[in-house]
Amino acid sequence: MSGDKKARNSADKLKGKAKETAGKVTGNERLEAEGKADQVEGDVKQAGEHVKDAFKH
């Protein structure tokens, strides 16, 4: 996986964690759900990159 994509995927996960935390603190369920979704999206993208790397070797 390229460093750039790995950094973007990690940033998505971090952004999601921040949104989730902010949603919990403020009682905003929608923001909390968006945060969880962002984290899942980052995980899925990262998994896809790992699969691509596995086929390159």
mmCIF file as Biopython writes it, N, C-alpha, C and O atoms, coordinates in Angstrom:
data_model
#
loop_
_atom_site.group_PDB
_atom_site.id
_atom_site.type_symbol
_atom_site.label_atom_id
_atom_site.label_alt_id
_atom_site.label_comp_id
_atom_site.label_asym_id
_atom_site.label_entity_id
_atom_site.label_seq_id
_atom_site.pdbx_PDB_ins_code
_atom_site.Cartn_x
_atom_site.Cartn_y
_atom_site.Cartn_z
_atom_site.occupancy
_atom_site.B_iso_or_equiv
_atom_site.auth_seq_id
_atom_site.auth_asym_id
_atom_site.pdbx_PDB_model_num
ATOM 1   N N  . MET A ? 1  ? 0.858   -1.171  0.000  1.0 0.0 1  A 1 
ATOM 2   C CA . MET A ? 1  ? 0.000   0.000   0.000  1.0 0.0 1  A 1 
ATOM 3   C C  . MET A ? 1  ? 0.896   1.223   0.000  1.0 0.0 1  A 1 
ATOM 4   O O  . MET A ? 1  ? 1.878   1.289   0.740  1.0 0.0 1  A 1 
ATOM 5   N N  . SER A ? 2  ? 0.554   2.182   -0.830 1.0 0.0 2  A 1 
ATOM 6   C CA . SER A ? 2  ? 1.356   3.394   -0.872 1.0 0.0 2  A 1 
ATOM 7   C C  . SER A ? 2  ? 1.184   4.185   0.410  1.0 0.0 2  A 1 
ATOM 8   O O  . SER A ? 2  ? 0.129   4.144   1.042  1.0 0.0 2  A 1 
ATOM 9   N N  . GLY A ? 3  ? 2.216   4.895   0.782  1.0 0.0 3  A 1 
ATOM 10  C CA . GLY A ? 3  ? 2.179   5.688   2.006  1.0 0.0 3  A 1 
ATOM 11  C C  . GLY A ? 3  ? 1.095   6.742   1.974  1.0 0.0 3  A 1 
ATOM 12  O O  . GLY A ? 3  ? 0.473   7.040   2.993  1.0 0.0 3  A 1 
ATOM 13  N N  . ASP A ? 4  ? 0.870   7.309   0.793  1.0 0.0 4  A 1 
ATOM 14  C CA . ASP A ? 4  ? -0.145  8.354   0.650  1.0 0.0 4  A 1 
ATOM 15  C C  . ASP A ? 4  ? -1.544  7.810   0.938  1.0 0.0 4  A 1 
ATOM 16  O O  . ASP A ? 4  ? -2.317  8.424   1.673  1.0 0.0 4  A 1 
ATOM 17  N N  . LYS A ? 5  ? -1.857  6.666   0.361  1.0 0.0 5  A 1 
ATOM 18  C CA . LYS A ? 5  ? -3.183  6.072   0.576  1.0 0.0 5  A 1 
ATOM 19  C C  . LYS A ? 5  ? -3.343  5.617   2.019  1.0 0.0 5  A 1 
ATOM 20  O O  . LYS A ? 5  ? -4.411  5.768   2.612  1.0 0.0 5  A 1 
ATOM 21  N N  . LYS A ? 6  ? -2.279  5.062   2.576  1.0 0.0 6  A 1 
ATOM 22  C CA . LYS A ? 6  ? -2.327  4.625   3.967  1.0 0.0 6  A 1 
ATOM 23  C C  . LYS A ? 6  ? -2.597  5.811   4.886  1.0 0.0 6  A 1 
ATOM 24  O O  . LYS A ? 6  ? -3.371  5.700   5.838  1.0 0.0 6  A 1 
ATOM 25  N N  . ALA A ? 7  ? -1.962  6.942   4.603  1.0 0.0 7  A 1 
ATOM 26  C CA . ALA A ? 7  ? -2.165  8.148   5.405  1.0 0.0 7  A 1 
ATOM 27  C C  . ALA A ? 7  ? -3.602  8.655   5.261  1.0 0.0 7  A 1 
ATOM 28  O O  . ALA A ? 7  ? -4.218  9.059   6.247  1.0 0.0 7  A 1 
ATOM 29  N N  . ARG A ? 8  ? -4.132  8.635   4.044  1.0 0.0 8  A 1 
ATOM 30  C CA . ARG A ? 8  ? -5.519  9.077   3.837  1.0 0.0 8  A 1 
ATOM 31  C C  . ARG A ? 8  ? -6.511  8.168   4.556  1.0 0.0 8  A 1 
ATOM 32  O O  . ARG A ? 8  ? -7.478  8.645   5.151  1.0 0.0 8  A 1 
ATOM 33  N N  . ASN A ? 9  ? -6.271  6.864   4.500  1.0 0.0 9  A 1 
ATOM 34  C CA . ASN A ? 9  ? -7.164  5.927   5.178  1.0 0.0 9  A 1 
ATOM 35  C C  . ASN A ? 9  ? -7.099  6.125   6.693  1.0 0.0 9  A 1 
ATOM 36  O O  . ASN A ? 9  ? -8.121  6.078   7.376  1.0 0.0 9  A 1 
ATOM 37  N N  . SER A ? 10 ? -5.903  6.344   7.204  1.0 0.0 10 A 1 
ATOM 38  C CA . SER A ? 10 ? -5.753  6.601   8.637  1.0 0.0 10 A 1 
ATOM 39  C C  . SER A ? 10 ? -6.411  7.922   9.021  1.0 0.0 10 A 1 
ATOM 40  O O  . SER A ? 10 ? -6.999  8.038   10.097 1.0 0.0 10 A 1 
ATOM 41  N N  . ALA A ? 11 ? -6.313  8.910   8.147  1.0 0.0 11 A 1 
ATOM 42  C CA . ALA A ? 11 ? -6.954  10.201  8.408  1.0 0.0 11 A 1 
ATOM 43  C C  . ALA A ? 11 ? -8.476  10.046  8.446  1.0 0.0 11 A 1 
ATOM 44  O O  . ALA A ? 11 ? -9.143  10.662  9.277  1.0 0.0 11 A 1 
ATOM 45  N N  . ASP A ? 12 ? -9.024  9.221   7.545  1.0 0.0 12 A 1 
ATOM 46  C CA . ASP A ? 12 ? -10.469 8.955   7.552  1.0 0.0 12 A 1 
ATOM 47  C C  . ASP A ? 12 ? -10.891 8.328   8.879  1.0 0.0 12 A 1 
ATOM 48  O O  . ASP A ? 12 ? -11.911 8.695   9.461  1.0 0.0 12 A 1 
ATOM 49  N N  . LYS A ? 13 ? -10.089 7.382   9.339  1.0 0.0 13 A 1 
ATOM 50  C CA . LYS A ? 13 ? -10.410 6.714   10.599 1.0 0.0 13 A 1 
ATOM 51  C C  . LYS A ? 13 ? -10.315 7.693   11.771 1.0 0.0 13 A 1 
ATOM 52  O O  . LYS A ? 13 ? -11.160 7.676   12.666 1.0 0.0 13 A 1 
ATOM 53  N N  . LEU A ? 14 ? -9.298  8.534   11.765 1.0 0.0 14 A 1 
ATOM 54  C CA . LEU A ? 14 ? -9.129  9.522   12.831 1.0 0.0 14 A 1 
ATOM 55  C C  . LEU A ? 14 ? -10.259 10.541  12.825 1.0 0.0 14 A 1 
ATOM 56  O O  . LEU A ? 14 ? -10.793 10.898  13.875 1.0 0.0 14 A 1 
ATOM 57  N N  . LYS A ? 15 ? -10.615 11.004  11.632 1.0 0.0 15 A 1 
ATOM 58  C CA . LYS A ? 15 ? -11.723 11.957  11.495 1.0 0.0 15 A 1 
ATOM 59  C C  . LYS A ? 15 ? -13.005 11.329  12.014 1.0 0.0 15 A 1 
ATOM 60  O O  . LYS A ? 15 ? -13.799 11.983  12.691 1.0 0.0 15 A 1 
ATOM 61  N N  . GLY A ? 16 ? -13.201 10.063  11.694 1.0 0.0 16 A 1 
ATOM 62  C CA . GLY A ? 16 ? -14.386 9.353   12.159 1.0 0.0 16 A 1 
ATOM 63  C C  . GLY A ? 16 ? -14.414 9.218   13.665 1.0 0.0 16 A 1 
ATOM 64  O O  . GLY A ? 16 ? -15.466 9.377   14.285 1.0 0.0 16 A 1 
ATOM 65  N N  . LYS A ? 17 ? -13.275 8.927   14.257 1.0 0.0 17 A 1 
ATOM 66  C CA . LYS A ? 17 ? -13.209 8.800   15.715 1.0 0.0 17 A 1 
ATOM 67  C C  . LYS A ? 17 ? -13.519 10.136  16.377 1.0 0.0 17 A 1 
ATOM 68  O O  . LYS A ? 17 ? -14.216 10.186  17.390 1.0 0.0 17 A 1 
ATOM 69  N N  . ALA A ? 18 ? -12.999 11.223  15.801 1.0 0.0 18 A 1 
ATOM 70  C CA . ALA A ? 18 ? -13.272 12.554  16.348 1.0 0.0 18 A 1 
ATOM 71  C C  . ALA A ? 18 ? -14.761 12.888  16.257 1.0 0.0 18 A 1 
ATOM 72  O O  . ALA A ? 18 ? -15.343 13.419  17.203 1.0 0.0 18 A 1 
ATOM 73  N N  . LYS A ? 19 ? -15.373 12.575  15.115 1.0 0.0 19 A 1 
ATOM 74  C CA . LYS A ? 19 ? -16.813 12.830  14.942 1.0 0.0 19 A 1 
ATOM 75  C C  . LYS A ? 19 ? -17.627 12.005  15.929 1.0 0.0 19 A 1 
ATOM 76  O O  . LYS A ? 19 ? -18.569 12.501  16.547 1.0 0.0 19 A 1 
ATOM 77  N N  . GLU A ? 20 ? -17.246 10.734  16.067 1.0 0.0 20 A 1 
ATOM 78  C CA . GLU A ? 20 ? -17.975 9.862   16.983 1.0 0.0 20 A 1 
ATOM 79  C C  . GLU A ? 20 ? -17.900 10.401  18.414 1.0 0.0 20 A 1 
ATOM 80  O O  . GLU A ? 20 ? -18.906 10.451  19.122 1.0 0.0 20 A 1 
ATOM 81  N N  . THR A ? 21 ? -16.705 10.801  18.825 1.0 0.0 21 A 1 
ATOM 82  C CA . THR A ? 21 ? -16.511 11.336  20.172 1.0 0.0 21 A 1 
ATOM 83  C C  . THR A ? 21 ? -17.302 12.622  20.368 1.0 0.0 21 A 1 
ATOM 84  O O  . THR A ? 21 ? -17.949 12.811  21.398 1.0 0.0 21 A 1 
ATOM 85  N N  . ALA A ? 22 ? -17.246 13.507  19.369 1.0 0.0 22 A 1 
ATOM 86  C CA . ALA A ? 22 ? -17.995 14.765  19.462 1.0 0.0 22 A 1 
ATOM 87  C C  . ALA A ? 22 ? -19.491 14.492  19.546 1.0 0.0 22 A 1 
ATOM 88  O O  . ALA A ? 22 ? -20.210 15.163  20.288 1.0 0.0 22 A 1 
ATOM 89  N N  . GLY A ? 23 ? -19.956 13.511  18.787 1.0 0.0 23 A 1 
ATOM 90  C CA . GLY A ? 23 ? -21.364 13.147  18.826 1.0 0.0 23 A 1 
ATOM 91  C C  . GLY A ? 23 ? -21.782 12.618  20.185 1.0 0.0 23 A 1 
ATOM 92  O O  . GLY A ? 23 ? -22.865 12.935  20.677 1.0 0.0 23 A 1 
ATOM 93  N N  . LYS A ? 24 ? -20.913 11.804  20.796 1.0 0.0 24 A 1 
ATOM 94  C CA . LYS A ? 24 ? -21.213 11.266  22.121 1.0 0.0 24 A 1 
ATOM 95  C C  . LYS A ? 24 ? -21.261 12.380  23.157 1.0 0.0 24 A 1 
ATOM 96  O O  . LYS A ? 24 ? -22.162 12.419  23.996 1.0 0.0 24 A 1 
ATOM 97  N N  . VAL A ? 25 ? -20.285 13.288  23.096 1.0 0.0 25 A 1 
ATOM 98  C CA . VAL A ? 25 ? -20.196 14.371  24.075 1.0 0.0 25 A 1 
ATOM 99  C C  . VAL A ? 25 ? -21.393 15.309  23.981 1.0 0.0 25 A 1 
ATOM 100 O O  . VAL A ? 25 ? -21.924 15.754  24.998 1.0 0.0 25 A 1 
ATOM 101 N N  . THR A ? 26 ? -21.810 15.603  22.762 1.0 0.0 26 A 1 
ATOM 102 C CA . THR A ? 26 ? -22.901 16.555  22.564 1.0 0.0 26 A 1 
ATOM 103 C C  . THR A ? 26 ? -24.281 15.890  22.529 1.0 0.0 26 A 1 
ATOM 104 O O  . THR A ? 26 ? -25.303 16.575  22.502 1.0 0.0 26 A 1 
ATOM 105 N N  . GLY A ? 27 ? -24.303 14.561  22.529 1.0 0.0 27 A 1 
ATOM 106 C CA . GLY A ? 27 ? -25.582 13.866  22.446 1.0 0.0 27 A 1 
ATOM 107 C C  . GLY A ? 27 ? -26.167 13.857  21.048 1.0 0.0 27 A 1 
ATOM 108 O O  . GLY A ? 27 ? -27.362 13.614  20.877 1.0 0.0 27 A 1 
ATOM 109 N N  . ASN A ? 28 ? -25.339 14.120  20.043 1.0 0.0 28 A 1 
ATOM 110 C CA . ASN A ? 28 ? -25.776 14.166  18.653 1.0 0.0 28 A 1 
ATOM 111 C C  . ASN A ? 28 ? -25.598 12.773  18.034 1.0 0.0 28 A 1 
ATOM 112 O O  . ASN A ? 28 ? -24.497 12.396  17.634 1.0 0.0 28 A 1 
ATOM 113 N N  . GLU A ? 29 ? -26.682 12.030  17.963 1.0 0.0 29 A 1 
ATOM 114 C CA . GLU A ? 29 ? -26.618 10.660  17.455 1.0 0.0 29 A 1 
ATOM 115 C C  . GLU A ? 29 ? -26.227 10.598  15.985 1.0 0.0 29 A 1 
ATOM 116 O O  . GLU A ? 29 ? -25.536 9.671   15.565 1.0 0.0 29 A 1 
ATOM 117 N N  . ARG A ? 30 ? -26.663 11.576  15.202 1.0 0.0 30 A 1 
ATOM 118 C CA . ARG A ? 30 ? -26.325 11.589  13.776 1.0 0.0 30 A 1 
ATOM 119 C C  . ARG A ? 30 ? -24.823 11.751  13.581 1.0 0.0 30 A 1 
ATOM 120 O O  . ARG A ? 30 ? -24.223 11.051  12.765 1.0 0.0 30 A 1 
ATOM 121 N N  . LEU A ? 31 ? -24.220 12.663  14.320 1.0 0.0 31 A 1 
ATOM 122 C CA . LEU A ? 31 ? -22.776 12.893  14.220 1.0 0.0 31 A 1 
ATOM 123 C C  . LEU A ? 31 ? -22.005 11.659  14.687 1.0 0.0 31 A 1 
ATOM 124 O O  . LEU A ? 31 ? -20.993 11.286  14.092 1.0 0.0 31 A 1 
ATOM 125 N N  . GLU A ? 32 ? -22.485 11.044  15.738 1.0 0.0 32 A 1 
ATOM 126 C CA . GLU A ? 32 ? -21.852 9.822   16.234 1.0 0.0 32 A 1 
ATOM 127 C C  . GLU A ? 32 ? -21.899 8.718   15.185 1.0 0.0 32 A 1 
ATOM 128 O O  . GLU A ? 32 ? -20.913 8.014   14.969 1.0 0.0 32 A 1 
ATOM 129 N N  . ALA A ? 33 ? -23.053 8.572   14.534 1.0 0.0 33 A 1 
ATOM 130 C CA . ALA A ? 33 ? -23.214 7.556   13.490 1.0 0.0 33 A 1 
ATOM 131 C C  . ALA A ? 33 ? -22.326 7.861   12.284 1.0 0.0 33 A 1 
ATOM 132 O O  . ALA A ? 33 ? -21.732 6.952   11.703 1.0 0.0 33 A 1 
ATOM 133 N N  . GLU A ? 34 ? -22.235 9.137   11.907 1.0 0.0 34 A 1 
ATOM 134 C CA . GLU A ? 34 ? -21.353 9.520   10.793 1.0 0.0 34 A 1 
ATOM 135 C C  . GLU A ? 34 ? -19.907 9.164   11.124 1.0 0.0 34 A 1 
ATOM 136 O O  . GLU A ? 34 ? -19.165 8.683   10.267 1.0 0.0 34 A 1 
ATOM 137 N N  . GLY A ? 35 ? -19.516 9.401   12.362 1.0 0.0 35 A 1 
ATOM 138 C CA . GLY A ? 35 ? -18.158 9.078   12.785 1.0 0.0 35 A 1 
ATOM 139 C C  . GLY A ? 35 ? -17.866 7.598   12.678 1.0 0.0 35 A 1 
ATOM 140 O O  . GLY A ? 35 ? -16.801 7.195   12.210 1.0 0.0 35 A 1 
ATOM 141 N N  . LYS A ? 36 ? -18.815 6.793   13.114 1.0 0.0 36 A 1 
ATOM 142 C CA . LYS A ? 36 ? -18.641 5.344   13.013 1.0 0.0 36 A 1 
ATOM 143 C C  . LYS A ? 36 ? -18.547 4.926   11.553 1.0 0.0 36 A 1 
ATOM 144 O O  . LYS A ? 36 ? -17.736 4.069   11.202 1.0 0.0 36 A 1 
ATOM 145 N N  . ALA A ? 37 ? -19.369 5.523   10.705 1.0 0.0 37 A 1 
ATOM 146 C CA . ALA A ? 37 ? -19.352 5.201   9.275  1.0 0.0 37 A 1 
ATOM 147 C C  . ALA A ? 37 ? -18.016 5.594   8.641  1.0 0.0 37 A 1 
ATOM 148 O O  . ALA A ? 37 ? -17.481 4.853   7.816  1.0 0.0 37 A 1 
ATOM 149 N N  . ASP A ? 38 ? -17.479 6.749   9.021  1.0 0.0 38 A 1 
ATOM 150 C CA . ASP A ? 38 ? -16.176 7.181   8.496  1.0 0.0 38 A 1 
ATOM 151 C C  . ASP A ? 38 ? -15.077 6.194   8.891  1.0 0.0 38 A 1 
ATOM 152 O O  . ASP A ? 38 ? -14.182 5.900   8.098  1.0 0.0 38 A 1 
ATOM 153 N N  . GLN A ? 39 ? -15.152 5.689   10.117 1.0 0.0 39 A 1 
ATOM 154 C CA . GLN A ? 39 ? -14.153 4.727   10.565 1.0 0.0 39 A 1 
ATOM 155 C C  . GLN A ? 39 ? -14.239 3.428   9.772  1.0 0.0 39 A 1 
ATOM 156 O O  . GLN A ? 39 ? -13.220 2.857   9.384  1.0 0.0 39 A 1 
ATOM 157 N N  . VAL A ? 40 ? -15.460 2.970   9.535  1.0 0.0 40 A 1 
ATOM 158 C CA . VAL A ? 40 ? -15.655 1.744   8.760  1.0 0.0 40 A 1 
ATOM 159 C C  . VAL A ? 40 ? -15.152 1.953   7.336  1.0 0.0 40 A 1 
ATOM 160 O O  . VAL A ? 40 ? -14.511 1.073   6.762  1.0 0.0 40 A 1 
ATOM 161 N N  . GLU A ? 41 ? -15.445 3.114   6.772  1.0 0.0 41 A 1 
ATOM 162 C CA . GLU A ? 41 ? -14.988 3.413   5.414  1.0 0.0 41 A 1 
ATOM 163 C C  . GLU A ? 41 ? -13.461 3.363   5.335  1.0 0.0 41 A 1 
ATOM 164 O O  . GLU A ? 41 ? -12.906 2.810   4.385  1.0 0.0 41 A 1 
ATOM 165 N N  . GLY A ? 42 ? -12.791 3.931   6.314  1.0 0.0 42 A 1 
ATOM 166 C CA . GLY A ? 42 ? -11.333 3.889   6.348  1.0 0.0 42 A 1 
ATOM 167 C C  . GLY A ? 42 ? -10.816 2.467   6.460  1.0 0.0 42 A 1 
ATOM 168 O O  . GLY A ? 42 ? -9.829  2.111   5.817  1.0 0.0 42 A 1 
ATOM 169 N N  . ASP A ? 43 ? -11.479 1.646   7.277  1.0 0.0 43 A 1 
ATOM 170 C CA . ASP A ? 43 ? -11.079 0.245   7.430  1.0 0.0 43 A 1 
ATOM 171 C C  . ASP A ? 43 ? -11.260 -0.529  6.126  1.0 0.0 43 A 1 
ATOM 172 O O  . ASP A ? 43 ? -10.403 -1.324  5.741  1.0 0.0 43 A 1 
ATOM 173 N N  . VAL A ? 44 ? -12.382 -0.288  5.453  1.0 0.0 44 A 1 
ATOM 174 C CA . VAL A ? 44 ? -12.663 -0.998  4.198  1.0 0.0 44 A 1 
ATOM 175 C C  . VAL A ? 44 ? -11.648 -0.611  3.124  1.0 0.0 44 A 1 
ATOM 176 O O  . VAL A ? 44 ? -11.146 -1.468  2.398  1.0 0.0 44 A 1 
ATOM 177 N N  . LYS A ? 45 ? -11.353 0.675   3.029  1.0 0.0 45 A 1 
ATOM 178 C CA . LYS A ? 45 ? -10.362 1.124   2.045  1.0 0.0 45 A 1 
ATOM 179 C C  . LYS A ? 45 ? -9.000  0.509   2.342  1.0 0.0 45 A 1 
ATOM 180 O O  . LYS A ? 45 ? -8.291  0.087   1.430  1.0 0.0 45 A 1 
ATOM 181 N N  . GLN A ? 46 ? -8.642  0.461   3.612  1.0 0.0 46 A 1 
ATOM 182 C CA . GLN A ? 46 ? -7.358  -0.098  3.998  1.0 0.0 46 A 1 
ATOM 183 C C  . GLN A ? 46 ? -7.308  -1.588  3.664  1.0 0.0 46 A 1 
ATOM 184 O O  . GLN A ? 46 ? -6.289  -2.080  3.179  1.0 0.0 46 A 1 
ATOM 185 N N  . ALA A ? 47 ? -8.392  -2.304  3.919  1.0 0.0 47 A 1 
ATOM 186 C CA . ALA A ? 47 ? -8.456  -3.731  3.605  1.0 0.0 47 A 1 
ATOM 187 C C  . ALA A ? 47 ? -8.318  -3.949  2.098  1.0 0.0 47 A 1 
ATOM 188 O O  . ALA A ? 47 ? -7.634  -4.874  1.661  1.0 0.0 47 A 1 
ATOM 189 N N  . GLY A ? 48 ? -8.966  -3.097  1.309  1.0 0.0 48 A 1 
ATOM 190 C CA . GLY A ? 48 ? -8.850  -3.192  -0.143 1.0 0.0 48 A 1 
ATOM 191 C C  . GLY A ? 48 ? -7.423  -2.989  -0.617 1.0 0.0 48 A 1 
ATOM 192 O O  . GLY A ? 48 ? -6.969  -3.668  -1.538 1.0 0.0 48 A 1 
ATOM 193 N N  . GLU A ? 49 ? -6.723  -2.068  0.001  1.0 0.0 49 A 1 
ATOM 194 C CA . GLU A ? 49 ? -5.325  -1.827  -0.356 1.0 0.0 49 A 1 
ATOM 195 C C  . GLU A ? 49 ? -4.456  -3.030  0.013  1.0 0.0 49 A 1 
ATOM 196 O O  . GLU A ? 49 ? -3.518  -3.364  -0.711 1.0 0.0 49 A 1 
ATOM 197 N N  . HIS A ? 50 ? -4.763  -3.678  1.132  1.0 0.0 50 A 1 
ATOM 198 C CA . HIS A ? 50 ? -4.018  -4.865  1.535  1.0 0.0 50 A 1 
ATOM 199 C C  . HIS A ? 50 ? -4.227  -5.999  0.538  1.0 0.0 50 A 1 
ATOM 200 O O  . HIS A ? 50 ? -3.292  -6.739  0.233  1.0 0.0 50 A 1 
ATOM 201 N N  . VAL A ? 51 ? -5.439  -6.136  0.034  1.0 0.0 51 A 1 
ATOM 202 C CA . VAL A ? 51 ? -5.733  -7.160  -0.966 1.0 0.0 51 A 1 
ATOM 203 C C  . VAL A ? 51 ? -4.946  -6.880  -2.246 1.0 0.0 51 A 1 
ATOM 204 O O  . VAL A ? 51 ? -4.358  -7.790  -2.831 1.0 0.0 51 A 1 
ATOM 205 N N  . LYS A ? 52 ? -4.937  -5.620  -2.675 1.0 0.0 52 A 1 
ATOM 206 C CA . LYS A ? 52 ? -4.171  -5.253  -3.869 1.0 0.0 52 A 1 
ATOM 207 C C  . LYS A ? 52 ? -2.694  -5.580  -3.683 1.0 0.0 52 A 1 
ATOM 208 O O  . LYS A ? 52 ? -2.053  -6.108  -4.591 1.0 0.0 52 A 1 
ATOM 209 N N  . ASP A ? 53 ? -2.154  -5.265  -2.506 1.0 0.0 53 A 1 
ATOM 210 C CA . ASP A ? 53 ? -0.749  -5.546  -2.223 1.0 0.0 53 A 1 
ATOM 211 C C  . ASP A ? 53 ? -0.466  -7.039  -2.252 1.0 0.0 53 A 1 
ATOM 212 O O  . ASP A ? 53 ? 0.589   -7.455  -2.731 1.0 0.0 53 A 1 
ATOM 213 N N  . ALA A ? 54 ? -1.387  -7.852  -1.749 1.0 0.0 54 A 1 
ATOM 214 C CA . ALA A ? 54 ? -1.199  -9.290  -1.719 1.0 0.0 54 A 1 
ATOM 215 C C  . ALA A ? 54 ? -1.087  -9.860  -3.129 1.0 0.0 54 A 1 
ATOM 216 O O  . ALA A ? 54 ? -0.320  -10.795 -3.362 1.0 0.0 54 A 1 
ATOM 217 N N  . PHE A ? 55 ? -1.847  -9.303  -4.070 1.0 0.0 55 A 1 
ATOM 218 C CA . PHE A ? 55 ? -1.797  -9.804  -5.437 1.0 0.0 55 A 1 
ATOM 219 C C  . PHE A ? 55 ? -0.591  -9.288  -6.209 1.0 0.0 55 A 1 
ATOM 220 O O  . PHE A ? 55 ? -0.223  -9.863  -7.234 1.0 0.0 55 A 1 
ATOM 221 N N  . LYS A ? 56 ? 0.020   -8.228  -5.739 1.0 0.0 56 A 1 
ATOM 222 C CA . LYS A ? 56 ? 1.214   -7.706  -6.393 1.0 0.0 56 A 1 
ATOM 223 C C  . LYS A ? 56 ? 2.430   -8.576  -6.100 1.0 0.0 56 A 1 
ATOM 224 O O  . LYS A ? 56 ? 3.371   -8.626  -6.892 1.0 0.0 56 A 1 
ATOM 225 N N  . HIS A ? 57 ? 2.407   -9.261  -4.959 1.0 0.0 57 A 1 
ATOM 226 C CA . HIS A ? 57 ? 3.584   -10.061 -4.559 1.0 0.0 57 A 1 
ATOM 227 C C  . HIS A ? 57 ? 3.494   -11.419 -5.114 1.0 0.0 57 A 1 
ATOM 228 O O  . HIS A ? 57 ? 4.385   -12.238 -4.890 1.0 0.0 57 A 1 
#
